Amino acid sequence: MTLSKYSLPLLAAMGTTLALPALAGGLTEPVYEPAPVVVPAPVAAPSNWAGGYAGVVLGYAEDDVDITDDLGVSPDDQPKPKGGLAGLTGGYNFQSGNWVYGVEADIAKTDLSDKGTFDLTAEEYDVEINSMATLRGRVGYDMGRWMPYATAGFAAADADYSFDTGADTISDGNTMTGYSAGVGAEYAISDNWSAKGEYLYTNLEGRFQAGGGVESADVDHEIHAVRAGLNYRF
């Protein structure tokens, strides 16, 4: 087949047309997908538990009493006073990182009373705890809004004892002293308000004086208390 004089220009034009897309594609800049942005997980900053606070406390307590008179005789049925308590509390915290150290004091009105009786006689010991107070250290760990803690320190209570012979009643008041220890957790409701719940074990020793009679006795107390409190932090 003989190519005409118009064939060569026509073929050249067609080749140029076919080559243009390839050249155009070659000159196009590559498209890169943007790298995913990794957002670090938020880290909860320690709360600020440092500073003073004051509040109220309510609770319930049970007391295991051991009475032994000067002749070594004890009631067959020992007293087990139980009842409610309500009081005021206050303290101060220091904070280092997540650790919280502080001191706390409280005083509460209590309503704990019971009788210790004998199987073979009408005699009985009456025990009534009127108030309790503690001065304790606290060590807690800041978990954001929550702060679990342990606590221990000095405790005291005011108690009334009496011995009823059936014909006469001998009474004596006493201030008992000992120690208190427990655990709890506090929750920050807001920047200023927090609520807490705690368990306290208190061991106290007292003495019932019956004017030198054989009814005089040593009195030991083991008090188990659960308490809830509301604090305002300054």
Buried (B, 14 or more C-beta within 10 A) or exposed (E): EEEEEEEEEEEEEEEEEEEEEEEEEEEEEEEEEEEEEEEEEEEEEBBEBBBEBEBBBBBBBBBBBBBBBBEEBBBEEBBBBBBEBEBBBBBBBEBEEBEBBBBBBBBBEBBBBBBBBBEEEEBBBBBBBBBBBBBBBBEBBBBEEEBEBBBBBBBBBBBBBBBBBEEEEBEBBBEBEBBBBBBBBBBBEEEEBBBBBBBBBBBBEBEBBBEEEEBBBBBBBBBBBBBBBBBEBE
